[in-house]
Amino acid sequence: MAQVEQKRTPHRYANSLPIEVEALILSLKREYPNWSAPKIREKIIKKFPDVKVPATSTIHAVLDRNGLVKHRKGRKRYKSQGTNEVFAFETFTRAFEEFGLPDAIRTDNGVPFASGASFYNLTKLSVWWMRLGIKIERIEPGNPQQLARHKNISTTIRFYTMNLKALDNPASRSIEKLIEKQD
């Protein structure tokens, strides 16, 4: 019995999409240019219940392949030439130059703010703060919620300063009022 050589090409391609479905995806994207893959998928499910709907990632791949995806720019990252501690020095120096020195800084007990292996948990950064006359306040170990108030204030201030509609409101123009709202 002689062996016959058979074709080695697959019978079907796992990731291939029917041309009609791809055309439907592209037409929906052109009709609704601000929609992303999940919303287009939901529209296909509701409007065309007979169509076997591809996964969201497949729809995204189709959109991307056809140049219909807006790629976001990554956030600006600061490159430090040294350790976390050097990066912290650079960051705080810029903040102090722009906003002035604070009376106190509350931190957690981790690097670069504190080090269990050093004298009185002091790092170069915390010693530098003390030399500048800044009081160091540390939270109790295992209680990160003690930093929550500060994070809430900074989040609120960032919201009000970034949101132009909020700036039109006279009640939100004063940072002191924002801090009072937090207390």
N, C-alpha and C positions, 0 to 999 in steps of 0.2 A: 504494500500500500504506500503510495507516494504522498509525500506531504506537499500541500499546496500553500504557497506563501500568501498570506492574507494582508490586507491593508492595516497599517498601524495607526491610522488617524482615528481619533475618538468618534463614536457615533453621535455624540452631542457634546457641546462645550458647556461646562457647568456655569460659567459666568456670562454666557451670552444672553442677550435680552432681545426679545422680538422687536423688529424695527418699528412696528406700530406703537408699542409701549414707549419706546425711546422717543418717538415723534410726539406722543401724547405728553410726555414729561417736558419736552422742550417747548411745546405750544403753551402748556400751562405756565411755564416760567416766563415766557414772553408776554402772556396775558397778565400775569401777576409778578412783575420783576422783583418785588421786595420779599417774596416768599422764599423760604429755604426748603430743603429736602423734606423735613418732617411734615410741613404744612401741605406741600404738593402731594405727598403720599396720602394724607388724610383726604384731600380733595378727590384723588383717584378712587379711593375706597368708597366714598359717599356717592360720587357721580357715576362711576362705572363699576358696579358690584360684580360684573361678570369677568372683569380683567383680573388675572393673577398679578397681584401688586408686588413689585420688588421691594427689597429691604431699603430702609432709609439710606444706608451707606451706598447702595447701588445707585439710587437716584442722585445722591450727591456726586458720585463718580461720573455719571452721565453729564450732570451740569458742569462739573469741573472740566471734563474732556472737551466740552463745547464752549469753554471760556465764560460761563455764566455764574461763576462763583466769585464773590468779592473776598479776597484774602485780606485778613486784618494784618496790620503791621504789628510786630511784637512790641512789647513795652520797652522803653528805654532802660537799659541796664547800666549801672555804673561798674566799671571795671577797677578793682582794687589791685594794687601791686603787691599786697602782702596778705597777712592773715585777717581774720574777722575783726581783730582788735584794731588793726591799721585802718580797715574800712570804717569802723565805728568812729575813730578819731576824725577821719575826713568828713564823715556825715555830720557829726556833732559840731565840728568847726564851722561848716557851712551854715548850719542852723543857728549857732551862736552869733555869727557875723550878721545874719539877716534879722534875727529876732531879739538878740540880746541874751544875757545870762539869766537862767531861772534861779529862784531861791533854792529849790530842791528838785531832785529827780527821783521818781519812784521806779524801781526796776524789779525784775524777777531775780532769782539766784543763779542764773545760768551765765555761760560765757556769752559775750565779753564783759558782762557787768559784774560778775562775781566768780570766784574760783575756790572750790573747797580745798585745793592743794596749796593755797597761799596764806600768808599771814593775815588774819582777820578777814578772810575771803576777799581781799583787795586785789584788783587787777591794775594794770597800768592805766586803764581808762578811768576807773573809780578814783585812783590816786590823783590823776590829772584834774578830775572834777573837784576833788577836795582842795587842791591847790588853787583852783579858780574861785573858791569860796562857796561852792554849791553843796548843799546838804544832801546826803545820800539816804534815801528811804528804801528799805528792802521789804518785800512782802514776805509773809510767813511761808516756809517751804511747803509745797503741796497745796497752796491756795491761790491758783491763778486768777480766781474770781476777784481778788483784791485789786487787780489791774483793770477790771471791767469798766469802772467808772471813768477812768482816763480814756479808755478806748471808745466809750460811748460819747464822751465830749468831743473827741477828735473826729469821730464819724459824723456827729451832728454838725459840727463846724464845717467839715468838708462838704456835707450835703448842702448846707445853706449857702456856702460860698460858690459852689459849682452850679447850683441850680438857679438860673437867671430869674425864673418866675418867683422863687422864694425871695430874691433880693428886691423885687418890686414891692414886697410886703413890708411896710414900715416897722412892724413888730420884730422882724428878723434881721434888721440892719446892725444891731449892736451885739457884739460878741459877749458882752457882759450879760445881756438878757438870755443868750443861749446857755451860758453857764448857770445862771439862776434857774432856768428850766430843768437842768440836770439835777440840781440840789433838791 
